[in-house]
Amino acid sequence: MNWTASLRGWWLLLLFLSMGGLCISAQTQDTLALQEVIVVEKAGFSGEYSDVVDQEVKDQQASAHLGDLLIGTTGVFVKSYGSGSSATTSIRGGSAEHTRVLWNDLPLENPMLGQLDFSLLPSLFVDEAEVHYGSNTAAWGNGAIGGTIELNTTTDWDKRNWQAQYTATAGAFGLQQQGVQLGYTHKKFQIINRSFYRKADNNFSYLIRPDLPYRQQTNSKTKQWGSLQEFHYRINNRHQINAYFWYQNNDRQLPPNATQTRSVAYQLDDTKRLTAAYQYTGNQFLLKAQLAGYDENMQYVDSLIGYDDGSRFRTLIGQVKGIKSIGKYHRWTMGLQQIHYQANTDLYEEAAQQHRFAIWSGWQTTMEKFQFDLSVRQEWQDGDRLPLVPSAGTVYRPLSWWSVRGRVSRNYRSPNLNALYYHPTGNPDLLPESGWSAEAGMGFDLIKKTNWQAHFEGTVFRRNIKNWIRWILPSAGFFYTPMNIAEVETKGIEQRLKIARQTDRSVISLEMGYDYWKAIHKKSIATPRINAGSQLVYTPKHQFFSILKMRYKKAIFLYQHRLTGSVTTLNNTTLPRYHLGNFSLGYTINTGQWNHQINLRIPNFWNTQYRILDRQGMPGRHWEIQVRSILKNK
Amino acid sequence: MKKVFTLIILSFTAYCGMSQLADFEDFGLATGTFDNDSSPEAWFETEDLRFPNDYNSEFDFWTGWAISTDTDTQTPGFMNQYSSISGAGGAGSDTYAVSFVSGKSFILFPENSTIRVNSLQINNATYPYLSMRDGDSFAKKFGGETGDDPDFFLLTIKGYEGGALVDSVLFYLADYRFEDNSQDYIVDEWTTVDLPVGFGAQDSLVFSLSSSDNGMFGMNTPAYFCADNLQISNTVSTIDNTLSGISLVNTLVDEVLIIDSDLEGVSEYEIFNVHGQQVWSGRLGFGEEQVHLGFLPGGQYWMNIRKGSLQWTGSFLRR
């Protein structure tokens, strides 16, 4: 794959489309506005369920990373190594590599690991976060097996002139964070900059045993800073160009675990992401062309053992998506995507490259009581054809307050670069993990009045994945090597209840969710020792979360509670279940042109001593104070 | 009485002999170095004892034994594989052997050997010692978070003769199982381990490591230990029932074991693994015979050949 030629090809396409848009603009400036069917780009997929991260919760945690936000507001299980440390996700019993992460429709995963560290995603850079549960590779792309997390940094053309927002957070364990969002909109231009700086000592203490002194975390400082520069140009109501440049630097010490005397290890991450998009919105047609380039570096250093290793990967993405409305009820989507990965690391014998090309198409029919969609995706990887994957879903509303939905799909995940090229035991012959998934659910509007709403959703699902990749020790070998050896079956139930009551001056809402995941190995493996029928490690069977929100005039009270069931670990131990409560109180003060929101947040309000990962202590009750000032936009 | 006295003298003679010391000094390594590649041989050999070594040059990876004069007692982690925690060999000597135990490690004796190891000195390597003392990313600090976990790191030494287990010795390289935590210890000096008389004339010693710190991927504690100053003596058996005229053409076996036999007619053979279990049997004729053993897992095996009341035993390594 010629990297330069590919880059040039996509830039020319983008330029062509933009120029074409400008030409069309010149021709149609004086054209009367037509009555048009609004083409909605972001319609969901029939039959799937999603959780949206609550905006007010997000506003109160401006210093948080996305992992922290997901813990408190969704059914995603986030494996965190503690405050300031890495955070990866598990949805419906899948591994972190089974979570597809899209930012403005572009994949973000690290191709070497096949997953994303959510502690490196600042909430300031993301306006919307939605978790789509379940498998849907055809629609969301390679690796969308557990679920898809859709992140968006949006454009708001309703804002005029200057927009400004400043956030400052101080908290326990040396937490200091400042964030600035500054933007200007003038007619057709909008330019926004979001920048942040965050540092923390993370020197929390945790309990080993009631009769023993607390142990304080050491070598745990973190320092992050970053900037997201946006540029938006709306040529006219139909043509728009967007560009983003994301730069971020993370310096993170790696603390010892609870059975380690000390650690001097640290990790440095440097990320640059540049994206550009052209969008055309026609009467019954939408076209979006995107180009993205990522350059990411990671350095891991542990002078205690004389280890210093760096890796660098670059990603080039080009994709085009078109949505055509056909008549009153139908919509046809088609897309092309090309991704090129290049990774350099001492862990590989030589630099690794991988090229993927995918084409997908979808059909959606939406009627008053019935919605149906069908998607199909075909992808090639380094010239090899991957499984053709279809997906079909439907929603039926026999009554206005009752809906029934279902989805069935075939899905796959390609091996990451480490599994393919790690020296000496990477396995370039690995096949993609693949399998089928089915889910069905019902939704009920229990109460639907102007000031009272209650809604319930229940889902059951089943998924079977074969050729699941595991690093195993062959019977006559000395090295662990990845192989398509495992098979995992996952069944589960998910329930959501949302209740809200609103008056002139107050809003009370309660959201609750309960998830049951039974994710078991179908086959036994000798090393690592896995017994058939056993639950996957670090995969809780039971999870419950709730968000109670009360807003009265300018005050807001928020309480989040989470129950996470017990999990087995890699060390053959069991971590007990735990309850975690987060308390937050906020008040808004208006001064002239500014709104100032002051929030006091107390994470782990009940001071629970708990573990997410074996041998990793977690902080007890602590505090954060946040001031968020927003310029009123007229 | 005379017959009894003669028998006693013969028996005494049977278990007396010249004593030797395998101290590895004959390898002549410079201080602070190591040798982890015995090629072209499949073992390091000293005082008729063979210490198997398997080195992969493509991956720079070794198992079995290495010879070392490394002195680093401070650096934790796998980059410091070759040092003993004493920073020297037994009795203050320079050179010692380090074993990375992948499953099992062996000390082999020559065919028809009459020597036995009476004792050897054992010590921890720096890597597992510091891992047990301080913990690391993979293995726990012994005693655990509270200091009360009943952890242990155990070396088991088994003696085999003719494919059959003779006896075994347990030596704790670390023991935290005491009620009184002040008694917990990690071996940090060379310790003499006597092998019981019952070991007899061995044809191999088999070493294995076990730990209380285990996970899905097996033992978390680094699988290394050090050995030095093996006290060796000769034994003479008063009963000679050994077949002669048999030899193994190759003692390192990939797929096929080749036996050269001068025995007329048919003899029977059995093959045993390190657990003393018979894994294969068959018949051999005169001349060069091939036995296909590609189905066997890697490891040490013994072949016992019988013809009438006579027998012969040899060992080989399946790679």
Interface residues (C-beta under 8 A of the other chain):
Chain A: I208 R209 L212 R215 P256 N257 A258 T259 Q260 T261 R262 D302 L304 I305 G306 Y307 P424 L473 S475 A476 F478 F479 Y480 T527 P528 R529 I530 V537 T569 L570 N571 N572 R615
Chain B: N56 E58 F59 F61 T63 T75 P76 G77 F78 M79 N80 S102 R133 D134 G135 D136 S137 K140 K141 G144 E145 T146 D213 N214 G215 M216 F217 G218 N220 P297 G298
